[in-house]
Amino acid sequence: MRHDFDTLETAMRKHLVEALALAHGNQRQAAVLLGVSRWKLARLVKRFELRDLVTTMRSEVEPVPQSPAGEGDPAGCDVGQVPKSGDEMR
């Protein structure tokens, strides 16, 4: 019998950590990578006591800068969108 073979629990935990790392701690994205529901992933995170790891991963991700309201596309709407009344281009 091989002794260098991981148990199923260990393999699951490693795979879960890898998916969370790829998703930078985003549990929705990690769930998609793993092919499970977000709720199933949350239960696995709890089972393997990975909440602190997820929090650390999420805090290490740099926030995406967002432009203030009124900047960006003309009239503040996406291409192909019709401006709402009061949002006409000036």
mmCIF file of the C-alpha atoms, coordinates in Angstrom:
data_MODEL
# 
_entry.id   MODEL 
# 
loop_
_atom_site.group_PDB 
_atom_site.id 
_atom_site.type_symbol 
_atom_site.label_atom_id 
_atom_site.label_alt_id 
_atom_site.label_comp_id 
_atom_site.label_asym_id 
_atom_site.label_entity_id 
_atom_site.label_seq_id 
_atom_site.pdbx_PDB_ins_code 
_atom_site.Cartn_x 
_atom_site.Cartn_y 
_atom_site.Cartn_z 
_atom_site.occupancy 
_atom_site.B_iso_or_equiv 
_atom_site.pdbx_formal_charge 
_atom_site.auth_seq_id 
_atom_site.auth_comp_id 
_atom_site.auth_asym_id 
_atom_site.auth_atom_id 
_atom_site.pdbx_PDB_model_num 
ATOM 1  C CA . MET A 1 1  ? 0.000   0.000  0.000   1.00 0.00 ? 1  MET A CA 1 
ATOM 2  C CA . ARG A 1 2  ? 1.314   3.476  -0.893  1.00 0.00 ? 2  ARG A CA 1 
ATOM 3  C CA . HIS A 1 3  ? 1.827   5.849  2.012   1.00 0.00 ? 3  HIS A CA 1 
ATOM 4  C CA . ASP A 1 4  ? 2.466   8.956  -0.087  1.00 0.00 ? 4  ASP A CA 1 
ATOM 5  C CA . PHE A 1 5  ? -1.120  8.946  -1.369  1.00 0.00 ? 5  PHE A CA 1 
ATOM 6  C CA . ASP A 1 6  ? -3.402  11.714 -0.011  1.00 0.00 ? 6  ASP A CA 1 
ATOM 7  C CA . THR A 1 7  ? -6.603  10.821 1.750   1.00 0.00 ? 7  THR A CA 1 
ATOM 8  C CA . LEU A 1 8  ? -9.815  11.997 0.120   1.00 0.00 ? 8  LEU A CA 1 
ATOM 9  C CA . GLU A 1 9  ? -10.210 14.642 2.846   1.00 0.00 ? 9  GLU A CA 1 
ATOM 10 C CA . THR A 1 10 ? -6.718  16.010 2.189   1.00 0.00 ? 10 THR A CA 1 
ATOM 11 C CA . ALA A 1 11 ? -7.211  15.984 -1.583  1.00 0.00 ? 11 ALA A CA 1 
ATOM 12 C CA . MET A 1 12 ? -10.565 17.775 -1.250  1.00 0.00 ? 12 MET A CA 1 
ATOM 13 C CA . ARG A 1 13 ? -9.060  20.427 1.012   1.00 0.00 ? 13 ARG A CA 1 
ATOM 14 C CA . LYS A 1 14 ? -6.127  21.028 -1.368  1.00 0.00 ? 14 LYS A CA 1 
ATOM 15 C CA . HIS A 1 15 ? -8.456  21.289 -4.363  1.00 0.00 ? 15 HIS A CA 1 
ATOM 16 C CA . LEU A 1 16 ? -10.725 23.677 -2.480  1.00 0.00 ? 16 LEU A CA 1 
ATOM 17 C CA . VAL A 1 17 ? -7.771  25.887 -1.485  1.00 0.00 ? 17 VAL A CA 1 
ATOM 18 C CA . GLU A 1 18 ? -6.511  25.918 -5.100  1.00 0.00 ? 18 GLU A CA 1 
ATOM 19 C CA . ALA A 1 19 ? -9.930  26.978 -6.434  1.00 0.00 ? 19 ALA A CA 1 
ATOM 20 C CA . LEU A 1 20 ? -10.220 29.713 -3.809  1.00 0.00 ? 20 LEU A CA 1 
ATOM 21 C CA . ALA A 1 21 ? -6.717  30.929 -4.670  1.00 0.00 ? 21 ALA A CA 1 
ATOM 22 C CA . LEU A 1 22 ? -7.536  31.067 -8.395  1.00 0.00 ? 22 LEU A CA 1 
ATOM 23 C CA . ALA A 1 23 ? -10.677 33.046 -7.559  1.00 0.00 ? 23 ALA A CA 1 
ATOM 24 C CA . HIS A 1 24 ? -8.759  35.340 -5.150  1.00 0.00 ? 24 HIS A CA 1 
ATOM 25 C CA . GLY A 1 25 ? -11.079 34.292 -2.329  1.00 0.00 ? 25 GLY A CA 1 
ATOM 26 C CA . ASN A 1 26 ? -14.267 34.983 -4.305  1.00 0.00 ? 26 ASN A CA 1 
ATOM 27 C CA . GLN A 1 27 ? -16.500 32.119 -3.251  1.00 0.00 ? 27 GLN A CA 1 
ATOM 28 C CA . ARG A 1 28 ? -18.950 32.521 -6.140  1.00 0.00 ? 28 ARG A CA 1 
ATOM 29 C CA . GLN A 1 29 ? -16.136 32.193 -8.677  1.00 0.00 ? 29 GLN A CA 1 
ATOM 30 C CA . ALA A 1 30 ? -14.556 29.299 -6.786  1.00 0.00 ? 30 ALA A CA 1 
ATOM 31 C CA . ALA A 1 31 ? -17.907 27.494 -6.730  1.00 0.00 ? 31 ALA A CA 1 
ATOM 32 C CA . VAL A 1 32 ? -18.164 27.858 -10.513 1.00 0.00 ? 32 VAL A CA 1 
ATOM 33 C CA . LEU A 1 33 ? -14.631 26.481 -10.921 1.00 0.00 ? 33 LEU A CA 1 
ATOM 34 C CA . LEU A 1 34 ? -15.513 23.497 -8.727  1.00 0.00 ? 34 LEU A CA 1 
ATOM 35 C CA . GLY A 1 35 ? -18.908 22.923 -10.329 1.00 0.00 ? 35 GLY A CA 1 
ATOM 36 C CA . VAL A 1 36 ? -20.800 23.208 -7.044  1.00 0.00 ? 36 VAL A CA 1 
ATOM 37 C CA . SER A 1 37 ? -23.348 25.653 -5.689  1.00 0.00 ? 37 SER A CA 1 
ATOM 38 C CA . ARG A 1 38 ? -22.263 28.673 -3.683  1.00 0.00 ? 38 ARG A CA 1 
ATOM 39 C CA . TRP A 1 39 ? -23.997 27.145 -0.648  1.00 0.00 ? 39 TRP A CA 1 
ATOM 40 C CA . LYS A 1 40 ? -22.116 23.849 -1.020  1.00 0.00 ? 40 LYS A CA 1 
ATOM 41 C CA . LEU A 1 41 ? -18.842 25.749 -1.204  1.00 0.00 ? 41 LEU A CA 1 
ATOM 42 C CA . ALA A 1 42 ? -19.747 27.714 1.941   1.00 0.00 ? 42 ALA A CA 1 
ATOM 43 C CA . ARG A 1 43 ? -20.360 24.429 3.783   1.00 0.00 ? 43 ARG A CA 1 
ATOM 44 C CA . LEU A 1 44 ? -16.993 23.079 2.571   1.00 0.00 ? 44 LEU A CA 1 
ATOM 45 C CA . VAL A 1 45 ? -15.220 26.260 3.689   1.00 0.00 ? 45 VAL A CA 1 
ATOM 46 C CA . LYS A 1 46 ? -16.773 25.831 7.114   1.00 0.00 ? 46 LYS A CA 1 
ATOM 47 C CA . ARG A 1 47 ? -16.025 22.082 7.231   1.00 0.00 ? 47 ARG A CA 1 
ATOM 48 C CA . PHE A 1 48 ? -12.355 22.590 6.405   1.00 0.00 ? 48 PHE A CA 1 
ATOM 49 C CA . GLU A 1 49 ? -12.098 25.728 8.591   1.00 0.00 ? 49 GLU A CA 1 
ATOM 50 C CA . LEU A 1 50 ? -10.948 27.933 5.717   1.00 0.00 ? 50 LEU A CA 1 
ATOM 51 C CA . ARG A 1 51 ? -12.873 31.111 6.594   1.00 0.00 ? 51 ARG A CA 1 
ATOM 52 C CA . ASP A 1 52 ? -9.741  32.962 7.750   1.00 0.00 ? 52 ASP A CA 1 
ATOM 53 C CA . LEU A 1 53 ? -7.934  31.939 4.558   1.00 0.00 ? 53 LEU A CA 1 
ATOM 54 C CA . VAL A 1 54 ? -10.805 33.242 2.406   1.00 0.00 ? 54 VAL A CA 1 
ATOM 55 C CA . THR A 1 55 ? -10.833 36.527 4.330   1.00 0.00 ? 55 THR A CA 1 
ATOM 56 C CA . THR A 1 56 ? -7.066  36.906 3.863   1.00 0.00 ? 56 THR A CA 1 
ATOM 57 C CA . MET A 1 57 ? -7.304  36.148 0.129   1.00 0.00 ? 57 MET A CA 1 
ATOM 58 C CA . ARG A 1 58 ? -10.113 38.677 -0.318  1.00 0.00 ? 58 ARG A CA 1 
ATOM 59 C CA . SER A 1 59 ? -8.228  41.409 1.546   1.00 0.00 ? 59 SER A CA 1 
ATOM 60 C CA . GLU A 1 60 ? -5.109  40.895 -0.595  1.00 0.00 ? 60 GLU A CA 1 
ATOM 61 C CA . VAL A 1 61 ? -7.002  41.609 -3.828  1.00 0.00 ? 61 VAL A CA 1 
ATOM 62 C CA . GLU A 1 62 ? -6.633  45.206 -4.939  1.00 0.00 ? 62 GLU A CA 1 
ATOM 63 C CA . PRO A 1 63 ? -10.008 46.929 -5.366  1.00 0.00 ? 63 PRO A CA 1 
ATOM 64 C CA . VAL A 1 64 ? -10.952 47.871 -8.921  1.00 0.00 ? 64 VAL A CA 1 
ATOM 65 C CA . PRO A 1 65 ? -11.080 51.659 -9.240  1.00 0.00 ? 65 PRO A CA 1 
ATOM 66 C CA . GLN A 1 66 ? -14.490 52.952 -10.221 1.00 0.00 ? 66 GLN A CA 1 
ATOM 67 C CA . SER A 1 67 ? -15.137 56.288 -11.851 1.00 0.00 ? 67 SER A CA 1 
ATOM 68 C CA . PRO A 1 68 ? -17.344 58.722 -9.940  1.00 0.00 ? 68 PRO A CA 1 
ATOM 69 C CA . ALA A 1 69 ? -20.945 59.170 -11.088 1.00 0.00 ? 69 ALA A CA 1 
ATOM 70 C CA . GLY A 1 70 ? -21.233 61.422 -14.085 1.00 0.00 ? 70 GLY A CA 1 
ATOM 71 C CA . GLU A 1 71 ? -17.896 60.397 -15.614 1.00 0.00 ? 71 GLU A CA 1 
ATOM 72 C CA . GLY A 1 72 ? -17.347 57.793 -18.286 1.00 0.00 ? 72 GLY A CA 1 
ATOM 73 C CA . ASP A 1 73 ? -19.717 57.408 -21.238 1.00 0.00 ? 73 ASP A CA 1 
ATOM 74 C CA . PRO A 1 74 ? -21.675 60.444 -22.404 1.00 0.00 ? 74 PRO A CA 1 
ATOM 75 C CA . ALA A 1 75 ? -24.990 60.839 -20.595 1.00 0.00 ? 75 ALA A CA 1 
ATOM 76 C CA . GLY A 1 76 ? -23.798 58.265 -18.046 1.00 0.00 ? 76 GLY A CA 1 
ATOM 77 C CA . CYS A 1 77 ? -25.219 55.311 -19.970 1.00 0.00 ? 77 CYS A CA 1 
ATOM 78 C CA . ASP A 1 78 ? -23.840 52.253 -21.710 1.00 0.00 ? 78 ASP A CA 1 
ATOM 79 C CA . VAL A 1 79 ? -23.470 52.091 -25.462 1.00 0.00 ? 79 VAL A CA 1 
ATOM 80 C CA . GLY A 1 80 ? -26.816 51.240 -27.001 1.00 0.00 ? 80 GLY A CA 1 
ATOM 81 C CA . GLN A 1 81 ? -28.795 52.453 -24.004 1.00 0.00 ? 81 GLN A CA 1 
ATOM 82 C CA . VAL A 1 82 ? -31.343 55.198 -24.431 1.00 0.00 ? 82 VAL A CA 1 
ATOM 83 C CA . PRO A 1 83 ? -30.878 58.022 -21.901 1.00 0.00 ? 83 PRO A CA 1 
ATOM 84 C CA . LYS A 1 84 ? -33.698 58.381 -19.401 1.00 0.00 ? 84 LYS A CA 1 
ATOM 85 C CA . SER A 1 85 ? -35.534 61.674 -19.243 1.00 0.00 ? 85 SER A CA 1 
ATOM 86 C CA . GLY A 1 86 ? -33.409 64.206 -17.424 1.00 0.00 ? 86 GLY A CA 1 
ATOM 87 C CA . ASP A 1 87 ? -30.239 62.369 -18.499 1.00 0.00 ? 87 ASP A CA 1 
ATOM 88 C CA . GLU A 1 88 ? -30.060 63.937 -21.971 1.00 0.00 ? 88 GLU A CA 1 
ATOM 89 C CA . MET A 1 89 ? -26.666 64.832 -23.308 1.00 0.00 ? 89 MET A CA 1 
ATOM 90 C CA . ARG A 1 90 ? -25.752 68.459 -22.815 1.00 0.00 ? 90 ARG A CA 1 
# 
